[in-house]
Every structure is written in C-alpha cells, then in structure tokens.
Amino acid sequence: MANLKSDLAAVTRTLKQLTKKTEQLAKQADKLSKPKAAKKAKKVVKAKAKRRVVAKKRVAPKKKVARKKKVVRKKKVAPKKRVAARRAPKKSASEVILSIMKQSRSTKGVATALLQKKTGFNNQKIRDNIYKLTKRRKIKRVGRGVYSVV
C-alpha cells in the first residue's frame, strides 16, 4: 500500500510538471503570433506620423523648378545574324587513307601501322576503310598488313 501511494504521488508530480510545460509552450506560441500583428500596427502608426509631417512641409511656399527635358532613347536594334562561311566538306576516312597512300609513292606499299600513325585513326577504322578501298579496287594487297595504290 505504501508503494502504491508513493507511485501515485510521483505520477501526480510528473503530471503537474507536464501541465506547466504545456502552458509555457502555449504562451510561447502566443508570443510568436502576436509580434507580427504588433509590427503591422507600428508601421501604420509611423506612416500616419509621416503624413502629418509631409502636410506641414506642404504649407511652405514652393519654389519654381525648371522642368528637365525628357531624354529620348533610341530603340536597340537586334544585331544582324552572321552567315557562317561555308567550309569545304571534310574528307572521308577512306579518302584520307587513299591520299596518304598516294603521297607515299612507295613501290613496296604502305603498312597499316604507318597509316595509323599518320591519320590517328584506331586499328579497326583503318581495317574497315582498307576493306572498302579494296572492294572498290582503289588499292591492292601487297603483303600482310601492306597495301599499295592500284
């Protein structure tokens, strides 16, 4: 029975603490909502005070001020579009390879490794283009990996 009483007393204490905290939170929530309304009221009061001051200033005689001439600004014209100079069409990879082979003028032919160095193409691209050129009968195979112009 004594334990029950002490437990009940502890529960009532914690409930009282919780109610105090909830009341404090409610007050803080009210404070947060009130300053917005108060600020608006202050602004209105200041605006009214300024109007009174302005009214007193208007009572004084005005001096004549020369009017400024309006500056007429020219409308901006959109810049004309430049027409790009037409470039010469790029040579195809097979044309590049064929021109290198013609320039070499080698009787033994040109190796694919040399073509790879001069053109910068990868090995597969060179092999594909050599295949096309051989089908068109522009070049012929002299040896393994060596081709010459027909």
Residue pairs with C-beta under 8 A, 6 or more apart in sequence:
91 99
93 119
93 121
93 125
93 129
94 129
94 132
94 133
96 119
97 115
97 119
97 121
97 126
97 129
97 130
97 133
98 133
98 138
98 139
98 149
100 110
100 115
100 118
100 119
101 110
101 115
101 139
101 147
101 148
101 149
102 149
104 110
104 114
106 148
107 148
108 142
108 146
108 148
109 142
109 143
109 146
109 147
109 148
110 146
110 147
110 148
111 145
111 146
112 123
112 126
112 127
112 130
112 145
112 146
112 147
113 145
115 121
115 126
116 122
116 123
116 126
119 126
121 129
130 139
130 147
133 139
133 147
134 140
134 141
134 147
137 150
138 149
138 150
139 147
139 148
139 149
139 150
140 147
140 148
140 150
141 147
142 148
